Amino acid sequence: MTQRESRDRRNRNSGTHPREGGTNLLESLLDELARSLLTCGITPKSFEEMARRAFVRAAAARCRLRNGRVNHSRVAAQTGLTRSDVKRLLSPSSGGPIKPSRPSAVDRVADGWRTDSRFTTRKGQPRRLRIAGANADFHLLARKYAGDIPPRAVLAELQIVDAVSVRGKTVQLTAGPLKRRNRELGFLTSILPAFVDGLRVASHSADPSSKESILRLVLPVSSELDLAFARERCASTARSMLEGLSHSIGGQGTAYRGPRSKGSSFSVTVLLAEHRARNLARTAESTRRRGRGNGQSHK
């Protein structure tokens, strides 16, 4: 029995199809990505357009004719899109920044608050609204611009992005645009090279060397002290290793600059990640409380 037949037999016995397992893994990846993108104001609609572009570009790279032109029919067959969609997505005019086709509920509420005369002062400034009582005008604002989203949920999201200040039973919209963490997706700059390299290595699973190219070590820690020690020890060891390779072989640290260049290279990426379990967080909190208690007892 071959290795593939053995794997297929295990999948049949477990009731899991290989494609189903792959789909679950992909959904797990998208779950993590969505958590980060939501804080940057990226909506599912704008992400869908970016994904369409990416799939069309990937298919176009495989469907070039000898004269260099792209076979739009083959791209459409591979992606499931229409030929008109493929032509639009490959046109130079579609390469600009993607603007959300429909603002989020929070954006619509903030825009209505600034422009709707019912919720502005005589000078056209957003006025302070009541959030409680029979005549809670913030509820009217939320129902008008947020659709079926409850006003309480809208208020919570506005607070998360520092768009409002609540005082008593009233709320005021703050000046300026909505603040969102990492709005420009700058946090991807440092992680993208590692992700791209890892994806390329893992996708070539038929290559025996790929199994030796992804190495992962999980170090268990039981306290904040252990975590700090592991963090510093791993960081210093990684720096020493990379500096040694740079001096002996040559090379330099680089940020991600787009698709792979024509030249050949070999990259080494070290990613240090902390995974805090709930029990470790509780231990840290109890330690802080004991420290405060001991400090009070010596007064």
Secondary structure, DSSP 8 states (H G I E B T S, - for coil): --HHHHHHHHHHHHT--HHHHHHHHHHHHHHHHHHHHHTTT--HHHHHHHHHHHHHHHHHHH-B-TTS-B-HHHHHHHH---HHHHHHHHSGGGGS----SS--HHHHHHHHHHH-GGGB-TTS-B--EE-SSTT-HHHHHHHHHHTTS-HHHHHHHHHHTT-EEEETTEEEE-SSS---TTTT-TTHHHHHHHHHHHHHHHH-TTSGGGGGT---------SHHHHHHHHHHHHHHHHHHHHHHHHHT--------SS--SS--------------HHHHHHHHHHHHHHHHHHHHT-
